[in-house]
Amino acid sequence: MKVEENVSEEEVRKIKEAVKNRAPVDFYCYTLTLEQKQRFQTILHIFLDECNESFLFNCLSYCLFELLDNASKANAKRIFFQEQNLNINDAADYQSGMKNFKENLSDNKEHYKEELAAGRLQVHLQLSADDVICVSVTNNTKITNAEYKRIQDKIEKTKIYNDVSDAFSDIDQTEGSGLGIITIMIMLKKLGLDTNCLKFSTSEDETIASIIIPKDSLLDISEIDELSEL
């Protein structure tokens, strides 16, 4: 196995040991740069190779990128709302803040990089393989009730979609295009999984997004080619 420059020999050893012992393995970052995304992608590739499930990589790497982006932006959003003296749990404040959040984040990347580290707002990737393949992404801020409802609404709507084009007329523009979670669900459906495979939970200290794939529910490998037809 060739080890990429952004993944150490020690990290590869940790992954192999975790898969062998059917235990979780954890990785962290504060700022989700392109280099950090590529590092997590490489980690996922190594992990799936060790699980003998490498055919899942194309699907899960897309899903992982979406969940990592969501987690990183959620942490940055909390900083933005605090700095703007806006109450993220107030509907009017939330709507007002979201009008400028994405542009502010794009224009002030170094500022958010420093603030995320100073506030110890992390993105946490956990991988595990037992009777299920589990990819879990955690950010250590609490999701609001309104945000949670929007996510659940998207998951519920996905039950009637066959491909991404079906979703365009129902997109909620508040958080952006809204296609990320919908596309994840459509891709997972093409693996023969139901909507319960994508789970979101929250507490006072963190929000967790998990993709849970029971090994005995996977379709024949030859059918995974359908994913390219989204």
N, C-alpha and C positions, 0 to 999 in steps of 0.2 A: 504493500500500500504506500503510495506516495503521499507524504505529508506536506500540505500547503504551508507557505511561509507564515500565514496568519493563525495557524493552529500548531501548538507545540507538541513535542513528543510526549510530554507529561499529560496533556489533555487527551491525546489519542489513547494513552494507557488507561486513563480514567474511564473513557467511553467503553473500551473493551472489557474492563473489569466490571463495570456496571451492567453491561449486557449479560456477561457470564453469570453474575450473581443475581440477575433479575431485580436490580436496584435502580433507583433514579440517579441521574447525573445532572449537575447544575452549572449554569454559566450566567454571568452578569455583565451589564454595561450601564453607563449613565446616558451616553449620547449615541444615538443610532446613526452613525455615519455610514457611507457606502462601504467603507472597509469593514466596519463592524457587521453589517448585513452579510457581506461575503464570508466573513469568519463564521457566523452562525450557519450560513448555508453549507459551508464545508463541514462543520460539526455534524449537521443533520445528515449529510451524505455518508460520512464515516459511520455514524450511528446506524443508519439503515443498512449499510453494507454488513455490519456486524450482526444485524438481526436477520440477514438473508432476505430482506424485503426491499432491495434497492429499486425495484420497479415502482415503488411509491414516491420516489424522490421528486419527479417533475410536479406531481400534484401537491405534495406536502411542502415543497420549497416555496411554491406560490402562496399557499395558505400561511406558511410561517412568516413570509414577508409582510403579508397583510396584517397579521396579528401583532407583529413587532412594531409596525408603523402605528397601528392604533394605540398600542401601549405607550410608545414614546411620545406621541402627540397628546395623549391624555395627561401625562405628567407635565409636559410643557404648558398645556392649557391651564392647569391649576396655577402655575406661576404667573401666567398672563393675567388671569382673572384677579389674583391677589394684587398684582402691581397696578391694575386698573381700578382697584377698589370696587369690583363687581362681585355680587353674590352669585356663585355658579348654580345655586339651587333655586334662584328666583327666575321665573320664566322670562320676564322682561329683560333682566340683566343678561341672561344667557343669550337671548336673541341679539341683543345689542353687542355683546362681546364677540360673538361668532362672526359678525360682519367683518371684523378686522383681524381676528386671530391668525388665520392662515397667512395673510400677507405679512403680519408682524413677525411670525415665526420664520418665514422665508428671508426676511430682511435683517434679522437679528440672530443668526445662528450661533455666533460666538457668545453672545449674551446668554442665550438659553443653555449652551454647553456649560458655561460657568455656573449658572444658577442651579441646574439639575445636579451637578456634582456637589455644590455647596449644600443643597437641601437633601442630599443623599436619596434623590428620586431615581430609582433604578428600574431597568427592564431585566427581568429574570426569565431565562429559558431553562425549562426542565424537560428532559427526555427520559422515558422509561419504557421497558419492554418486558411484559409478563405474559399474561394471556391476551393482553391488548397492547397495541402501540399507542403511546400517549405523548403528544406534543403539547406542552403547557407554557403559556406566556403570561407573566404576572407583572403588573406595575403597581408600585406601592402608593397609590392614591385611590380613594373610593369613587366609584361611578355614581352619578346622580340617578335618581329614580326615573327622570325623563330620558336620560341616555340609555338606561337599561331597557325601558319600554321600547325605544326606537329599535334597539338591537333585536329584541324578541319579536317585534312586528316584522322585521326583515326576514328573520328565520321562519316565521309562520307563513309569510307570503311565498317563500321559496318552494313551499309544498306544491304550488300550482304552476311553477315555472319549469320549462323543459330546457331552456338555454338562456343565455344572458340577454338576448334581444327581447325576450318576454318581459324583462324587468324594467326597461327604460321608462315606460309610462307611469310606473309607480315609485320612481326614485324620490327620496326625501333629500332635498338640496341643503338642508340645514348643516349637515356635517360634510358636505362635499358631494361627490357623485353618488355615493351610497352603494356602489357596485361591489365593493370589496367583500363584505360578508355574504352578499347574495352569490357572488362567483364562487366563494369557498363552498357554500352549501351545494351549488350545482355540481361542482367538481366531485365532492364527496358522494353525492347521490349517484354519480356515474361509477362509483366504486361499489355500489350496492348498499350504501349506508342510509339510515334514516336521519331525520333532523336532530335526534337526540345525541348524535355523535359530536356535535359542536355545543359546548356548554360554557356559560358565563356565570360567574359567581362573584360576590363582593362582600367585604367586611368594612369595618371602620378604617382599616389600614391598607387594604389592597384590593385589586380587581384581577381576577384570573380568567383567562380564556383557554379552553382546552379542546383539543381534537383527540377523541378516543376511538380507536379503531379495533374492534374485536378481530383477532386473527382468523377465526373460523367464519367470519362474515364476508371476507373479501371474495370478489369475483375471480374467475380464472384470469391469469396474467394476460392472456391474449386479448381480453376485452378492455384492458386499460387504454388501448389505442384510441378509444372513444374520447378521451380527455382532450385530444388535440383538435376535436371538432367543435369546441365550445364557441 
